[in-house]
């Protein structure tokens, strides 16, 4: 009787151009970046920038990522130093603001909400967004708050921002 010949067929290797393979690579890269990035982000390592909304210091910003040095990539975390008042803008709300120092207030859809150091301000979720603007009650003294925004949550809400008025400090 003749010996039967067995042939093994090798599985095809991954294709670099496959969406599936690129997705797997992206997930591995994302994970490795998270392990290598900072657990502590020192304030002195992050620069202030003047924007249309005001004077800001971004510790984590998923949308730009160029200056994101933190291990958590799905968050936006930034300080806002309010000299007199911020710009006004509208978005769907849903973020947490902790008042680091100073006394001020925020107008949310024309309603004044007072705050001081140690308070937490929660912008309401609204389908058409809420227009808001932040004020320092004592210009010349510090009024600083820090915002935390969980981006995947905001993505599901249809994240968007519309600038309504520019900060007086923006030149």
C-alpha positions in Angstrom: 0.0 0.0 0.0 1.3 3.4 -1.0 2.2 5.8 1.8 -0.2 8.7 2.0 1.4 12.1 1.6 0.3 14.8 3.9 0.6 18.4 3.0 0.5 21.2 5.5 -0.9 24.5 4.4 0.6 27.5 6.1 -1.7 30.2 7.3 -1.4 33.5 5.5 0.5 36.1 7.5 -1.1 39.4 8.6 -1.4 42.1 5.9 -0.1 45.5 7.0 -2.8 47.3 5.1 -5.6 45.4 6.7 -7.9 47.6 8.9 -8.0 44.8 11.4 -4.2 44.6 11.7 -3.8 48.4 11.9 -6.4 48.4 14.6 -4.6 45.8 16.6 -1.3 47.7 16.2 -3.0 50.9 17.3 -4.4 49.2 20.5 -0.9 47.8 21.4 0.7 51.2 20.7 -2.0 53.0 22.8 -1.4 50.6 25.7 2.4 50.9 25.5 2.1 54.7 25.5 -0.1 54.6 28.6 2.5 52.5 30.4 5.3 54.9 29.4 3.7 58.2 30.1 3.8 60.2 33.2 1.9 59.3 36.4 2.7 62.7 37.9 2.5 65.7 35.6 4.4 68.6 37.1 2.8 72.0 36.7 6.1 73.6 35.8 6.5 71.1 32.9 3.3 72.5 31.2 3.1 75.9 29.7 0.2 78.4 29.9 -1.3 79.5 26.6 -3.6 82.3 25.8 -6.6 81.2 23.7 -9.9 82.8 22.6 -11.5 81.3 25.7 -8.8 82.6 28.2 -5.5 81.7 29.8 -5.2 77.9 29.9 -2.8 75.2 30.9 -3.5 71.8 29.4 -2.2 68.8 31.3 -4.0 66.2 29.2 -5.7 66.8 25.9 -6.8 63.9 23.8 -7.7 65.9 20.7 -4.2 67.3 20.2 -2.1 64.8 22.0 1.1 66.7 21.0 1.6 67.9 24.6 -0.2 65.1 26.3 2.3 63.5 28.6 -0.1 61.7 31.0 -0.9 58.1 31.2 -4.7 58.7 30.8 -5.5 59.5 27.2 -9.3 59.7 27.4 -9.4 62.7 29.6 -9.0 66.4 29.0 -7.7 68.2 32.1 -6.7 71.8 32.2 -6.4 74.9 34.4 -8.2 78.2 33.5 -6.7 81.4 35.0 -9.5 84.0 34.8 -8.1 87.5 34.9 -11.4 89.4 34.5 -13.6 87.1 32.5 -13.3 84.2 30.1 -14.7 84.1 26.6 -18.2 82.8 26.2 -18.9 79.5 24.5 -21.5 76.9 24.1 -21.3 73.1 24.3 -23.4 70.3 25.6 -22.1 70.6 29.2 -21.3 67.6 31.2 -17.9 68.6 32.7 -16.6 69.0 36.2 -14.9 72.2 37.3 -13.0 72.4 40.6 -12.3 75.9 41.9 -8.6 75.9 42.9 -8.4 79.5 44.1 -10.3 82.7 44.1 -13.9 83.9 44.0 -16.1 84.3 41.0 -19.2 83.3 39.2 -20.2 81.6 36.0 -23.2 82.6 33.9 -24.9 79.6 32.5 -27.6 80.5 29.9 -27.8 83.9 31.6 -28.1 82.6 35.1 -25.4 83.6 37.6 -23.8 80.8 39.7 -21.4 82.0 42.4 -18.3 80.0 43.3 -15.3 80.2 45.5 -12.1 78.2 46.3 -12.9 74.5 47.0 -16.3 74.5 45.2 -17.2 72.2 42.3 -19.1 73.6 39.4 -21.0 71.1 37.2 -22.2 72.3 33.8 -25.6 70.8 33.0 -26.1 68.5 30.1 -28.4 70.0 27.5 -29.0 68.7 24.0 -28.6 72.2 22.4 -25.7 73.0 24.8 -25.4 75.7 27.4 -23.8 79.1 26.8 -21.4 79.9 29.7 -18.8 82.5 30.7 -16.7 82.7 33.8 -15.9 85.8 35.8 -13.4 86.8 38.5 -15.1 88.8 41.2 -11.8 90.4 42.2 -9.7 91.2 39.1 -6.1 91.5 40.0 -6.4 88.5 42.4 -6.2 84.9 41.4 -9.2 83.0 40.2 -8.2 79.6 38.9 -10.2 76.5 38.2 -9.5 73.1 36.9 -11.7 71.2 34.5 -12.1 67.4 34.0 -13.7 66.2 30.8 -14.2 62.5 30.1 -13.9 62.4 26.3 -15.6 59.0 25.5 -18.7 60.2 27.4 -18.6 63.5 25.6 -18.2 61.7 22.2 -21.4 59.9 22.8 -23.1 63.2 23.5 -21.9 64.6 20.1 -19.0 66.7 21.5 -18.8 70.2 20.0 -18.0 73.7 21.1 -19.1 77.0 19.5 -17.2 80.2 20.5 -19.7 83.0 21.2 -17.4 85.7 22.6 -13.6 86.1 22.8 -11.7 86.6 26.1 -10.6 90.2 26.6 -7.0 88.9 27.1 -6.9 87.3 23.7 -4.9 89.6 21.3 
